[in-house]
Amino acid sequence: MSTLDTLYLSAHEYPGAIRALAARMQVNPSVLTHKLNPNDTANHLTVRDMESIMTLTGDYRALHTLCMDHGHMALPLPEAADQDITAAIVKTCEEFADYLKSVTNSLADGKVTAIELKGIQKELAEMVAQSGRLEAILSAMQSRGAQL
């Protein structure tokens, strides 16, 4: 799936679809429809459009697709709100297990397909993000002088 495909889905899955999203973006719905049409070579989506669509929809599939297509991954910045450290440790272990399970399942037939690799990369990103959250909680605890 391409970045444009994911933006198209984001716009169509938005409550009220393109018409409502266009109104929030303060653009003509017809123009936005043309910009999201991969067969329309006259209208082009800008980076500002992409950013606006992701911000308004809260859907970051396009960002992740763009990164993955270029050999990178996007991770949410960790939050260190008052969280249960034990739950964060357990969640980090679960994400690691999910990652290893994905790798193991992909290798079961002795090869790794493109779809399997994307799944592995997704699980790795989730594991890294959760590890970052755990570290952020620990850092916040250290800065507050908190103890268990």
C-alpha atoms as one frame of an Amber mdcrd trajectory, in Angstrom:
protein
   0.000   0.000   0.000   1.373   3.430  -0.896   1.482   6.576   1.204  -1.184
   8.118  -1.022  -3.370   5.026  -0.555  -3.135   5.369   3.224  -4.034   9.074
   3.054  -6.989   8.198   0.813  -8.180   5.668   3.421  -7.647   8.151   6.256
  -9.789  10.733   4.465 -12.558   8.279   3.569 -12.639   6.699   7.038 -12.860
  10.104   8.727 -16.345  10.711  10.217 -18.213  12.504   7.426 -15.521  11.389
   4.953 -13.764  13.787   2.594 -16.441  16.486   2.794 -16.063  16.830   6.583
 -12.268  16.552   6.481 -12.026  19.165   3.719 -14.147  21.528   5.807 -11.768
  21.138   8.754  -8.799  21.666   6.417 -10.556  24.708   4.948 -10.222  23.399
   1.389 -12.730  22.604  -1.325 -13.874  18.951  -1.022 -13.581  18.513  -4.784
  -9.963  19.710  -4.716  -9.101  17.358  -1.850 -10.786  14.483  -3.687  -8.675
  15.191  -6.778  -5.481  15.489  -4.729  -6.149  12.081  -3.141  -6.906  10.429
  -6.493  -3.780   8.508  -7.600  -4.970   8.715 -11.235  -5.201  12.516 -11.193
  -1.915  13.887 -12.491  -3.011  17.529 -12.419  -3.573  17.864  -8.648  -0.902
  16.995  -6.122  -1.034  16.510  -2.384   1.458  18.699  -0.520   3.400  17.898
   2.624   1.174  20.421   4.408  -1.883  18.490   3.188  -0.414  15.230   4.447
   0.404  16.744   7.823  -3.060  18.253   8.115  -4.781  14.969   7.221  -2.743
  13.051   9.802  -3.277  15.674  12.507  -7.017  15.984  11.972  -7.695  12.262
  11.569  -5.182  11.060  14.159  -4.275   8.382  11.598  -0.525   8.076  11.038
  -0.530   5.118   8.637   0.772   7.408   5.889   3.770   8.430   8.002   4.564
   4.817   8.827   4.162   3.746   5.195   6.403   6.555   3.975   9.070   5.638
   6.507   8.870   1.894   5.813   9.068   2.456   2.058  12.396   4.201   2.625
  13.859   1.769   5.130  13.010   3.753   8.261  10.462   3.559  11.026   8.524
   6.196  12.892   8.003   5.779  16.605   5.779   7.772  18.923   7.705   9.751
  21.502   7.458   8.079  24.882   5.271   9.578  27.562   6.239   9.324  31.192
   2.954  10.089  32.883   2.426   8.546  36.287   2.387   4.943  35.212   2.754
   1.690  37.060   6.375   0.626  36.582   5.518  -3.056  36.988   2.855  -2.829
  34.271   5.347  -1.047  31.997   7.924  -3.798  32.509   5.320  -6.485  31.773
   4.163  -4.623  28.635   7.772  -4.330  27.432   8.256  -8.089  27.873   4.989
  -8.755  26.009   6.115  -6.583  23.092   9.453  -8.431  22.984   7.579 -11.759
  22.952   5.312 -10.525  20.132   8.380  -9.508  18.119  10.067 -12.891  18.606
   6.813 -14.699  17.788   6.555 -12.733  14.541  10.131 -13.618  13.596   9.639
 -17.284  14.488   6.355 -17.562  12.565   7.940 -15.942   9.511  10.838 -18.385
   9.545   8.612 -21.475   9.888   8.734 -22.183   6.143  12.401 -21.225   5.782
  11.777 -17.918   3.988  10.594 -14.420   4.795   8.098 -12.741   2.466   7.723
  -8.995   2.019   4.448  -9.067   3.976   6.068 -11.063   6.787   8.975  -8.612
   6.892   6.569  -5.671   7.238   4.902  -7.509  10.133   8.270  -8.111  11.789
   9.177  -4.445  11.344   5.850  -3.394  12.874   6.422  -5.622  15.912   9.984
  -4.307  16.267   8.730  -0.718  16.171   6.155  -1.488  18.858   8.801  -3.177
  21.017  11.211  -0.239  20.655   8.427   2.262  21.394   7.410   0.376  24.542
  11.047   0.142  25.641  11.240   3.924  25.215   8.134   4.359  27.368   9.670
   2.211  30.086  12.875   4.253  29.951  10.878   7.495  30.110   9.058   6.275
  33.228  12.355   5.313  34.840  13.877   8.696  33.927  10.868  10.513  35.378
  11.166   8.462  38.562  14.863   9.277  38.821  14.328  12.992  38.307  11.602
  13.044  41.000  13.705  10.936  43.336  10.851   8.449  43.381  11.135   4.995
  44.848   9.057   1.869  44.323
